[in-house]
Amino acid sequence: MASEKADFTQRHSAPVERPGLAQGVVHTLEMGGPRSGPVAFGLAAGAHINVRNGHYWNALAYHGSGYRNEKRTLERW
C-alpha cells in the first residue's frame, strides 16, 4: 500500500507551469453556459481575453481570479 501511494505521488505531483486550462485554446461550457443568443453574443465580445488566459469564454459564474491576480495578468499582457 505504501509503495502504491509513493508511486501515485511520484506520477501525479509533477510541477506545472500554470494550473488550469491551456491558454490560447477555445474552451466552451457545453452545459451551464450559453452557446447562442444575446447573452452568448455579449460574452463573445470579450472571448478573446478568456481564450488568451485559458478560461471558458461562456462561463456566467466566473468573475476573475481576484483583483491582485487579474492585475498581474494585465501586467503580463
TAPESUL-V809594 format. One record per residue. N is the residue number from 1. SS is DSSP state (H for helix, E for strand, C for the rest). D_CENTER is the distance of its C-alpha to the mean C-alpha in whole Angstrom. Layout:
<<N SS D_CENTER> <N SS D_CENTER>>
//
This chain:
<<1 C 34> <2 H 34> <3 H 34> <4 H 31> <5 H 29> <6 H 29> <7 H 28> <8 H 25> <9 H 24> <10 H 25> <11 H 23> <12 H 20> <13 C 20> <14 C 19> <15 C 18> <16 C 14> <17 C 14> <18 C 10> <19 C 8> <20 C 5> <21 C 4> <22 C 7> <23 C 8> <24 C 10> <25 C 10> <26 C 10> <27 E 8> <28 C 10> <29 C 11> <30 C 15> <31 C 16> <32 C 15> <33 C 14> <34 C 17> <35 C 17> <36 C 21> <37 C 23> <38 H 23> <39 H 20> <40 H 18> <41 H 20> <42 H 19> <43 H 15> <44 H 16> <45 C 18> <46 C 14> <47 H 12> <48 H 13> <49 H 11> <50 H 8> <51 H 9> <52 H 10> <53 H 7> <54 C 4> <55 C 3> <56 E 6> <57 C 9> <58 C 11> <59 C 10> <60 C 13> <61 C 12> <62 C 9> <63 C 12> <64 C 10> <65 C 10> <66 C 14> <67 H 16> <68 H 17> <69 H 13> <70 H 13> <71 H 16> <72 H 16> <73 H 13> <74 H 16> <75 H 18> <76 H 16> <77 C 16>>
//
